[in-house]
Amino acid sequence: MQKYLDPTTIKYLIIGLSATLLIYIIAYFALKQLGKNPKNILPANLAQRIRTPFTLLFISFFLKYAQSIDSLEKYVDTYIISKISTILIIIAITWLCIIAIKIFKAHVLSNYDISSTDNISARKAYTQFNILERVMIFMLITLAIGITLMSFDSIRSIGMSMLTSAGIAGIIIGFAAQKALGTLLAGIQIAITQPIRIDDVVVVEGEWGRIEEIYLTYVVVKIWDKRRLVLPTTYFIDKPFQNWTRNSSDILGTVFIHTDYQVPFDALRSELTRILKATDLWDGEVNVLQVTNATANTVESRALMSSKDSSTSWDLRVLVREKLITFIQNNYPSSLPRTRVEMLDNTKAPEKIRESKGPGESRLLQKDE
């Protein structure tokens, strides 16, 4: 190879570089102006986002042009230039495709408001597009790596020879990768069937939280105390769990109160109604107080109320529980849970104490003389 380029080769390189730069500048500023137009679906920062892959693409075009110059073979190895150009084209196109997928997803999801109260359709769209986006990006990157490797003749020949003798090895690898593939397929299944969605309220592993992120292989649940519970996607396919917002966000809340048998239930019902009507946490639909159990010592009353979502329901239950207990303390203190002891005066028999644990149940205790 010669050390210095001849004038003809330099002239061709300058012409190709100048033409490439001119086309690049025109295309870049054209995309920048398109992004400024609010009528277009293209984002305002499109030119900034595609600048790096766009630059790699035009560098690869210039290298392809340089490879076509016959006189350049005297100075450099055009095979290396060809492979570098091919790799840059694959990287640039893959990068641009990923950006296009993200832009399309952002444009579609801009029509949905996930922060609204009735956000079932929005959460459904967010879940589908987030998972499908990751599936498509994973497939694009895998395909790009495969095409890059197959562009080398030596690797392609090795790959073809491996394919002809990969019967037993393929079975072994298939068994080894069964769990990983199952996790990936579970992620795709969640995107299609949607047993869970973004921002769903769930109870998993005894923890209450919201679905924060859904990836191909795992799901992140944000627990109410800001902890994060990370579970494999197969968990939501193979194991039972509670989804409180599967069809709607509204939910029924319960409050259990344990009192003495003397408590006036009608007064409790009236107080429950007054508490609910005095707060915006109640949605005005369900307002019920029922006696659900009776033990030897206490009576169990259940207050049932409705609210627009699970977070509001929690606040409403806490409020109702506090107000009902305060109402009983202030107005019916004798109705609080207690243990009864009855003293019997019998002069002919040893002094005895009758202890009553509740209605209909008592026992005699003989006092030591």
Sine and cosine of phi, psi and omega as CSV:
sin_phi,cos_phi,sin_psi,cos_psi,sin_omega,cos_omega
0.00,0.00,0.65,-0.76,0.04,-1.00
-0.97,0.24,0.41,-0.91,-0.10,-1.00
-1.00,0.10,-0.61,0.79,-0.09,-1.00
-0.90,-0.43,0.57,-0.82,0.02,-1.00
-0.97,0.24,0.61,-0.79,0.06,-1.00
-0.98,0.17,0.34,-0.94,-0.07,-1.00
-0.85,0.53,-0.58,0.81,-0.02,-1.00
-0.91,0.41,-0.69,0.72,0.02,-1.00
-0.90,0.44,-0.67,0.74,0.03,-1.00
-0.88,0.48,-0.64,0.77,-0.01,-1.00
-0.89,0.45,-0.70,0.72,0.01,-1.00
-0.91,0.42,-0.63,0.77,0.01,-1.00
-0.91,0.41,-0.65,0.76,0.01,-1.00
-0.91,0.42,-0.67,0.74,0.02,-1.00
-0.88,0.47,-0.72,0.69,0.00,-1.00
-0.90,0.43,-0.66,0.75,0.01,-1.00
-0.91,0.41,-0.66,0.75,0.00,-1.00
-0.91,0.42,-0.68,0.74,0.01,-1.00
-0.91,0.42,-0.65,0.76,0.01,-1.00
-0.90,0.44,-0.71,0.70,0.01,-1.00
-0.89,0.45,-0.64,0.77,-0.02,-1.00
-0.91,0.42,-0.72,0.69,0.02,-1.00
-0.90,0.43,-0.64,0.77,0.00,-1.00
-0.88,0.47,-0.72,0.70,-0.03,-1.00
-0.90,0.43,-0.69,0.73,-0.01,-1.00
-0.90,0.44,-0.72,0.69,-0.02,-1.00
-0.91,0.41,-0.63,0.78,-0.04,-1.00
-0.91,0.42,-0.74,0.67,-0.03,-1.00
-0.95,0.31,-0.47,0.88,0.08,-1.00
-0.91,0.42,-0.70,0.72,0.05,-1.00
-0.91,0.40,-0.55,0.83,0.02,-1.00
-0.91,0.41,-0.63,0.78,0.04,-1.00
-0.94,0.33,-0.59,0.81,0.04,-1.00
-0.90,0.44,-0.60,0.80,0.00,-1.00
-0.92,0.39,-0.42,0.91,0.00,-1.00
-0.98,0.21,-0.29,0.96,-0.02,-1.00
-0.99,0.15,0.90,-0.44,-0.05,-1.00
-0.93,0.38,-0.26,0.96,-0.01,-1.00
-0.98,0.22,-0.31,0.95,-0.01,-1.00
-1.00,0.08,0.45,-0.89,0.04,-1.00
-0.98,0.18,-0.17,0.99,-0.02,-1.00
-0.94,0.34,0.67,-0.74,0.01,-1.00
-0.94,0.33,0.36,-0.93,-0.05,-1.00
-0.91,0.42,-0.50,0.87,-0.04,-1.00
-0.99,-0.13,0.42,0.91,-0.05,-1.00
-0.87,0.49,-0.74,0.68,-0.05,-1.00
-0.86,0.50,-0.62,0.79,0.02,-1.00
-0.93,0.37,-0.60,0.80,-0.05,-1.00
-0.95,0.31,-0.56,0.83,-0.07,-1.00
-0.99,-0.13,0.09,1.00,-0.09,-1.00
-0.88,0.48,-0.71,0.70,-0.04,-1.00
-0.92,0.39,-0.80,0.60,0.04,-1.00
-0.90,0.44,-0.52,0.85,0.04,-1.00
-0.90,0.43,-0.66,0.75,0.03,-1.00
-0.90,0.44,-0.70,0.72,0.03,-1.00
-0.88,0.48,-0.60,0.80,-0.01,-1.00
-0.90,0.43,-0.69,0.73,-0.03,-1.00
-0.97,0.26,-0.49,0.87,0.12,-0.99
-0.89,0.45,-0.66,0.75,0.03,-1.00
-0.91,0.41,-0.58,0.81,0.06,-1.00
-0.90,0.44,-0.66,0.75,0.00,-1.00
-0.91,0.42,-0.64,0.76,0.02,-1.00
-0.91,0.41,-0.60,0.80,0.08,-1.00
-0.89,0.45,-0.65,0.76,0.05,-1.00
-0.91,0.42,-0.70,0.72,0.00,-1.00
-0.89,0.46,-0.56,0.83,0.01,-1.00
-0.90,0.44,-0.51,0.86,-0.03,-1.00
-0.97,0.24,-0.18,0.98,0.03,-1.00
-0.98,0.19,0.91,-0.42,-0.08,-1.00
-0.90,0.44,-0.62,0.78,-0.07,-1.00
-0.93,0.36,-0.26,0.97,-0.03,-1.00
-0.96,0.29,-0.33,0.94,-0.01,-1.00
-0.90,0.43,-0.35,0.94,0.02,-1.00
-0.95,0.32,-0.35,0.94,-0.16,-0.99
-0.93,-0.37,-0.55,0.83,-0.03,-1.00
-0.71,-0.71,0.26,-0.97,0.05,-1.00
-1.00,0.09,0.96,-0.27,-0.05,-1.00
-0.92,0.39,-0.36,0.93,0.05,-1.00
-0.90,0.44,-0.67,0.74,0.02,-1.00
-0.91,0.42,-0.67,0.74,0.03,-1.00
-0.87,0.49,-0.66,0.75,-0.01,-1.00
-0.89,0.46,-0.70,0.72,-0.03,-1.00
-0.93,0.37,-0.64,0.76,0.05,-1.00
-0.89,0.46,-0.68,0.74,0.02,-1.00
-0.89,0.46,-0.67,0.74,0.00,-1.00
-0.89,0.45,-0.69,0.72,-0.01,-1.00
-0.90,0.44,-0.67,0.74,0.01,-1.00
-0.90,0.44,-0.63,0.78,0.04,-1.00
-0.89,0.45,-0.70,0.72,0.00,-1.00
-0.89,0.45,-0.70,0.71,0.01,-1.00
-0.90,0.45,-0.72,0.70,-0.05,-1.00
-0.90,0.44,-0.71,0.70,-0.02,-1.00
-0.92,0.40,-0.66,0.75,0.05,-1.00
-0.88,0.48,-0.70,0.71,0.01,-1.00
-0.87,0.49,-0.71,0.71,0.00,-1.00
-0.91,0.41,-0.60,0.80,0.04,-1.00
-0.91,0.42,-0.65,0.76,0.03,-1.00
-0.90,0.44,-0.67,0.74,0.05,-1.00
-0.89,0.46,-0.65,0.76,0.01,-1.00
-0.89,0.45,-0.63,0.77,0.04,-1.00
-0.89,0.45,-0.70,0.72,0.00,-1.00
-0.90,0.43,-0.64,0.76,0.02,-1.00
-0.91,0.42,-0.69,0.72,0.01,-1.00
-0.89,0.45,-0.68,0.74,0.03,-1.00
-0.89,0.46,-0.71,0.71,-0.01,-1.00
-0.89,0.45,-0.59,0.80,0.01,-1.00
-0.92,0.38,-0.66,0.75,0.00,-1.00
-0.93,0.36,-0.70,0.71,-0.06,-1.00
-0.95,0.31,-0.27,0.96,0.05,-1.00
-0.91,0.41,-0.28,0.96,0.03,-1.00
-1.00,0.08,-0.04,1.00,-0.04,-1.00
-0.87,-0.49,0.67,-0.74,0.02,-1.00
-0.94,-0.35,0.98,-0.21,-0.04,-1.00
-0.97,0.23,-0.24,0.97,-0.01,-1.00
-1.00,0.07,-0.08,1.00,0.00,-1.00
-0.96,0.29,0.27,-0.96,-0.03,-1.00
-0.92,0.38,-0.77,0.64,0.03,-1.00
-1.00,-0.08,1.00,0.08,-0.14,-0.99
-0.89,-0.45,0.51,0.86,-0.02,-1.00
-0.88,0.48,-0.77,0.64,-0.02,-1.00
-0.91,0.42,-0.59,0.81,0.01,-1.00
-0.92,0.40,-0.69,0.72,0.00,-1.00
-0.92,0.40,-0.57,0.82,0.06,-1.00
-0.89,0.45,-0.72,0.69,0.00,-1.00
-0.91,0.41,-0.69,0.73,0.00,-1.00
-0.87,0.49,-0.68,0.74,-0.02,-1.00
-0.90,0.43,-0.74,0.67,-0.04,-1.00
-0.88,0.48,-0.76,0.65,-0.09,-1.00
-0.95,0.32,-0.57,0.82,0.02,-1.00
-0.91,0.41,-0.70,0.72,-0.02,-1.00
-0.95,0.32,-0.70,0.72,0.00,-1.00
-0.90,0.44,-0.55,0.83,0.07,-1.00
-0.87,0.49,-0.71,0.70,-0.01,-1.00
-0.93,0.38,-0.58,0.82,0.05,-1.00
-0.90,0.45,-0.72,0.70,-0.03,-1.00
-0.92,0.39,-0.64,0.77,0.02,-1.00
-0.91,0.42,-0.67,0.74,0.04,-1.00
-0.87,0.49,-0.69,0.73,-0.01,-1.00
-0.92,0.38,-0.63,0.78,0.01,-1.00
-0.90,0.45,-0.72,0.70,-0.02,-1.00
-0.91,0.42,-0.67,0.74,0.04,-1.00
-0.88,0.47,-0.69,0.73,0.02,-1.00
-0.91,0.42,-0.65,0.76,0.01,-1.00
-0.89,0.45,-0.68,0.74,0.03,-1.00
-0.90,0.45,-0.67,0.74,0.02,-1.00
-0.89,0.46,-0.69,0.72,0.00,-1.00
-0.92,0.40,-0.63,0.78,0.02,-1.00
-0.88,0.47,-0.72,0.70,0.00,-1.00
-0.92,0.40,-0.62,0.78,-0.02,-1.00
-0.96,0.28,-0.22,0.98,0.04,-1.00
-0.96,0.28,-0.27,0.96,0.06,-1.00
-1.00,-0.04,0.80,-0.60,-0.08,-1.00
-0.88,0.48,-0.64,0.77,-0.04,-1.00
-0.91,0.42,-0.67,0.74,0.01,-1.00
-0.93,0.36,-0.60,0.80,0.00,-1.00
-0.91,0.42,-0.63,0.77,0.02,-1.00
-0.93,0.37,-0.61,0.79,0.06,-1.00
-0.90,0.43,-0.66,0.75,0.00,-1.00
-0.90,0.44,-0.66,0.75,0.01,-1.00
-0.91,0.42,-0.65,0.76,0.01,-1.00
-0.93,0.38,-0.56,0.83,0.03,-1.00
-0.94,0.35,-0.58,0.81,-0.01,-1.00
-0.91,0.42,-0.56,0.83,-0.03,-1.00
-0.95,0.30,-0.34,0.94,-0.03,-1.00
-0.83,-0.56,0.53,0.85,-0.10,-1.00
-0.95,-0.30,0.37,0.93,-0.02,-1.00
-0.88,0.47,-0.88,0.47,-0.02,-1.00
-0.93,0.38,-0.66,0.75,0.00,-1.00
-0.89,0.46,-0.61,0.79,0.01,-1.00
-0.90,0.44,-0.62,0.78,0.03,-1.00
-0.91,0.41,-0.69,0.72,0.01,-1.00
-0.89,0.46,-0.72,0.69,0.00,-1.00
-0.90,0.44,-0.60,0.80,0.01,-1.00
-0.88,0.47,-0.69,0.73,0.05,-1.00
-0.91,0.41,-0.63,0.77,-0.02,-1.00
-0.92,0.39,-0.57,0.82,-0.05,-1.00
-1.00,-0.09,0.15,0.99,-0.06,-1.00
-0.86,0.51,-0.69,0.72,-0.03,-1.00
-0.92,0.39,-0.68,0.73,0.00,-1.00
-0.90,0.43,-0.69,0.73,0.02,-1.00
-0.91,0.42,-0.62,0.79,0.04,-1.00
-0.88,0.47,-0.61,0.79,0.03,-1.00
-0.92,0.39,-0.67,0.74,0.04,-1.00
-0.89,0.45,-0.70,0.72,0.00,-1.00
-0.91,0.41,-0.56,0.83,0.06,-1.00
-0.90,0.44,-0.62,0.78,0.06,-1.00
-0.89,0.46,-0.67,0.75,0.05,-1.00
-0.92,0.39,-0.63,0.78,0.02,-1.00
-0.90,0.44,-0.62,0.79,0.04,-1.00
-0.90,0.45,-0.62,0.78,0.02,-1.00
-0.90,0.43,-0.54,0.84,-0.06,-1.00
-1.00,0.05,-0.79,0.61,-0.08,-1.00
-1.00,0.09,-0.46,0.89,0.07,-1.00
0.82,0.57,0.88,0.47,0.19,-0.98
-0.93,0.38,-0.41,0.91,0.11,-0.99
-0.73,-0.68,0.42,-0.91,0.05,-1.00
-0.72,-0.69,0.25,-0.97,0.08,-1.00
-0.85,0.52,0.74,-0.67,0.05,-1.00
0.97,0.26,0.20,0.98,0.12,-0.99
-0.93,0.38,0.57,-0.82,0.08,-1.00
-1.00,-0.06,0.86,-0.52,-0.08,-1.00
-0.74,-0.67,0.36,-0.93,0.15,-0.99
-0.86,-0.51,0.94,-0.35,-0.02,-1.00
-0.75,-0.66,0.65,-0.76,0.00,-1.00
0.79,0.62,0.58,0.81,0.01,-1.00
0.96,0.28,0.19,0.98,-0.03,-1.00
-0.91,-0.41,0.64,-0.77,0.06,-1.00
-0.99,-0.16,0.76,-0.65,-0.01,-1.00
-0.19,-0.98,-0.10,-0.99,0.00,-1.00
-0.88,-0.47,0.55,-0.84,0.07,-1.00
-0.95,0.33,0.91,-0.42,-0.05,-1.00
-1.00,-0.07,-0.73,0.69,-0.01,-1.00
-0.62,-0.78,0.58,-0.81,0.08,-1.00
-0.82,-0.57,0.92,-0.39,0.04,-1.00
-0.96,-0.27,0.00,-1.00,-0.03,-1.00
-0.92,0.39,-0.57,0.82,-0.11,-0.99
-0.92,-0.40,-0.25,0.97,-0.01,-1.00
-0.47,-0.88,0.30,-0.96,-0.02,-1.00
-0.82,-0.58,0.68,-0.73,0.02,-1.00
-0.97,-0.25,0.85,-0.53,0.04,-1.00
-0.95,-0.31,0.83,-0.56,0.03,-1.00
-1.00,0.03,0.94,-0.35,-0.02,-1.00
-0.96,0.29,0.40,-0.91,-0.10,-1.00
-0.85,0.52,-0.46,0.89,0.00,-1.00
-0.99,-0.11,0.39,0.92,0.10,-0.99
0.97,0.25,0.14,0.99,0.18,-0.98
-0.97,0.24,0.32,-0.95,0.03,-1.00
-0.88,-0.47,0.78,-0.62,0.05,-1.00
-0.95,-0.31,0.89,-0.46,-0.05,-1.00
-0.97,-0.22,0.85,-0.53,-0.04,-1.00
-0.80,-0.60,0.56,-0.83,0.08,-1.00
-0.92,0.38,0.46,-0.89,-0.01,-1.00
-0.88,0.47,-0.47,0.88,0.00,-1.00
-0.91,0.41,-0.37,0.93,0.01,-1.00
-0.85,0.52,-0.66,0.75,-0.07,-1.00
-0.99,0.14,-0.03,1.00,0.09,-1.00
-0.97,-0.23,-0.61,0.79,-0.14,-0.99
-0.99,-0.10,-0.44,0.90,-0.14,-0.99
-0.89,-0.45,0.52,-0.85,0.06,-1.00
-0.96,0.28,0.56,-0.83,0.04,-1.00
-0.44,-0.90,0.28,-0.96,-0.01,-1.00
-0.99,-0.12,0.76,-0.65,0.11,-0.99
-0.85,-0.52,0.96,-0.30,-0.10,-1.00
-0.99,0.16,-0.20,0.98,-0.05,-1.00
-0.80,-0.60,0.58,0.82,-0.05,-1.00
-0.90,0.43,-0.74,0.68,-0.03,-1.00
-0.94,-0.35,-0.47,0.88,0.02,-1.00
-0.40,-0.92,0.28,-0.96,-0.04,-1.00
-1.00,0.02,-0.35,0.94,-0.04,-1.00
-0.93,0.36,0.48,-0.88,-0.13,-0.99
-0.44,-0.90,0.44,-0.90,0.05,-1.00
-0.99,-0.11,0.70,-0.71,0.05,-1.00
-0.93,-0.37,0.51,-0.86,-0.02,-1.00
-0.81,-0.59,0.56,-0.83,0.09,-1.00
-0.74,-0.68,0.81,-0.59,0.01,-1.00
-0.97,-0.24,0.76,-0.65,0.02,-1.00
-0.85,-0.53,0.77,-0.64,0.04,-1.00
-0.95,-0.30,0.86,-0.51,-0.08,-1.00
-0.73,-0.69,0.07,-1.00,0.10,-1.00
-0.98,0.22,0.25,-0.97,-0.02,-1.00
-0.92,0.39,-0.29,0.96,-0.05,-1.00
-0.99,0.13,-0.06,1.00,-0.08,-1.00
-0.90,0.44,0.68,-0.74,0.06,-1.00
-0.99,0.10,0.93,-0.37,-0.09,-1.00
-0.93,0.36,-0.58,0.82,0.02,-1.00
-0.89,0.45,-0.61,0.79,0.04,-1.00
-0.92,0.40,-0.62,0.79,0.05,-1.00
-0.90,0.43,-0.66,0.75,0.02,-1.00
-0.90,0.44,-0.67,0.74,0.02,-1.00
-0.90,0.43,-0.64,0.76,0.01,-1.00
-0.92,0.38,-0.62,0.78,0.06,-1.00
-0.87,0.49,-0.71,0.70,0.02,-1.00
-0.87,0.49,-0.67,0.74,0.00,-1.00
-0.90,0.44,-0.66,0.75,0.00,-1.00
-0.89,0.45,-0.71,0.71,-0.04,-1.00
-0.91,0.41,-0.66,0.75,-0.01,-1.00
-0.94,0.35,-0.32,0.95,-0.04,-1.00
-1.00,-0.01,0.00,1.00,-0.03,-1.00
-0.80,-0.59,0.52,-0.85,0.06,-1.00
-0.99,0.14,-0.10,1.00,0.00,-1.00
-0.95,0.31,-0.39,0.92,-0.01,-1.00
-1.00,0.05,0.68,-0.73,-0.02,-1.00
-1.00,-0.02,0.03,1.00,0.10,-0.99
0.99,0.11,0.21,0.98,-0.08,-1.00
-0.98,-0.21,-0.85,0.53,-0.11,-0.99
-0.93,-0.36,0.77,-0.64,0.02,-1.00
-0.50,-0.87,0.99,-0.11,-0.10,-0.99
-0.67,-0.74,0.65,-0.76,0.16,-0.99
-0.79,-0.62,0.84,-0.55,-0.06,-1.00
-0.73,-0.68,0.51,-0.86,0.11,-0.99
-1.00,0.06,0.92,-0.39,-0.14,-0.99
-0.97,-0.24,-0.24,0.97,-0.01,-1.00
-0.28,-0.96,0.42,-0.91,0.06,-1.00
-0.63,-0.77,0.85,-0.53,0.02,-1.00
-0.95,-0.33,-0.07,-1.00,-0.01,-1.00
-0.91,0.41,-0.45,0.90,-0.09,-1.00
-0.95,-0.32,-0.56,0.83,-0.16,-0.99
-0.68,-0.74,0.21,-0.98,0.14,-0.99
-0.92,-0.38,0.71,-0.71,0.01,-1.00
-0.98,-0.20,0.84,-0.55,0.06,-1.00
-0.91,-0.42,0.68,-0.74,0.00,-1.00
-0.91,-0.40,0.83,-0.56,0.11,-0.99
-0.99,-0.12,0.82,-0.57,-0.03,-1.00
-0.91,-0.42,0.78,-0.62,-0.05,-1.00
-0.57,-0.82,0.36,-0.93,-0.05,-1.00
-0.89,-0.45,0.42,-0.91,0.04,-1.00
-0.47,-0.88,0.16,-0.99,-0.16,-0.99
-0.96,0.27,-0.48,0.88,0.02,-1.00
-0.42,-0.91,0.07,-1.00,-0.12,-0.99
-0.93,0.37,-0.60,0.80,0.01,-1.00
-0.91,0.42,-0.69,0.72,0.05,-1.00
-0.91,0.41,-0.60,0.80,0.01,-1.00
-0.88,0.47,-0.64,0.77,0.02,-1.00
-0.88,0.47,-0.73,0.69,0.01,-1.00
-0.89,0.45,-0.62,0.79,0.00,-1.00
-0.92,0.38,-0.67,0.75,0.02,-1.00
-0.89,0.46,-0.67,0.74,0.02,-1.00
-0.89,0.46,-0.67,0.74,0.00,-1.00
-0.90,0.43,-0.75,0.67,-0.03,-1.00
-0.89,0.45,-0.67,0.74,0.01,-1.00
-0.87,0.50,-0.72,0.70,-0.01,-1.00
-0.90,0.43,-0.71,0.71,-0.05,-1.00
-0.93,0.38,-0.62,0.78,0.01,-1.00
-0.92,0.38,-0.66,0.75,0.03,-1.00
-0.90,0.43,-0.67,0.74,0.03,-1.00
-0.89,0.45,-0.62,0.78,0.02,-1.00
-0.89,0.46,-0.69,0.72,0.01,-1.00
-0.93,0.38,-0.66,0.75,0.00,-1.00
-0.88,0.48,-0.66,0.75,-0.08,-1.00
-0.99,0.16,-0.53,0.85,-0.14,-0.99
-0.94,-0.34,-0.54,0.84,-0.04,-1.00
-0.71,-0.71,0.90,0.44,-0.02,-1.00
-0.89,0.45,-0.44,0.90,0.03,-1.00
-0.95,0.32,-0.20,0.98,-0.01,-1.00
-1.00,-0.02,0.04,1.00,0.09,-1.00
-0.95,0.31,0.45,-0.89,-0.02,-1.00
-0.84,0.54,0.69,-0.73,-0.01,-1.00
-0.44,-0.90,0.23,-0.97,0.07,-1.00
-0.91,-0.41,0.77,-0.64,-0.07,-1.00
-0.99,-0.11,0.65,-0.76,0.10,-0.99
-0.78,-0.63,0.84,-0.54,-0.05,-1.00
-0.94,-0.34,0.80,-0.60,0.00,-1.00
-1.00,-0.06,0.80,-0.60,0.03,-1.00
-0.96,-0.29,0.78,-0.63,0.02,-1.00
-0.98,-0.17,0.95,-0.30,-0.02,-1.00
-0.74,-0.67,0.97,-0.26,-0.08,-1.00
-0.96,0.27,-0.40,0.92,-0.04,-1.00
-1.00,0.06,-0.25,0.97,-0.03,-1.00
-0.82,-0.57,0.32,-0.95,0.06,-1.00
-0.82,0.57,0.55,-0.83,-0.04,-1.00
-0.88,0.48,0.74,-0.67,-0.04,-1.00
-0.80,-0.60,0.44,-0.90,0.04,-1.00
-0.86,-0.51,0.79,-0.61,0.06,-1.00
-0.99,-0.15,0.86,-0.51,0.00,-1.00
-0.96,-0.27,0.80,-0.59,0.00,-1.00
-0.92,-0.40,0.85,-0.53,0.05,-1.00
-1.00,-0.02,-0.16,0.99,-0.02,-1.00
0.16,-0.99,0.09,-1.00,0.01,-1.00
-0.85,0.53,0.78,-0.63,0.09,-1.00
0.99,0.15,0.05,1.00,-0.01,-1.00
-0.70,-0.71,0.85,-0.53,0.05,-1.00
-0.44,-0.90,0.28,-0.96,0.06,-1.00
-0.54,-0.84,0.48,-0.88,-0.05,-1.00
-1.00,-0.07,0.72,-0.69,0.07,-1.00
-0.89,-0.45,0.81,-0.59,0.00,-1.00
-1.00,-0.01,0.79,-0.62,-0.03,-1.00
-0.99,0.12,0.68,-0.73,0.04,-1.00
-0.92,0.38,0.72,-0.70,0.02,-1.00
-0.98,0.22,0.00,0.00,0.00,0.00
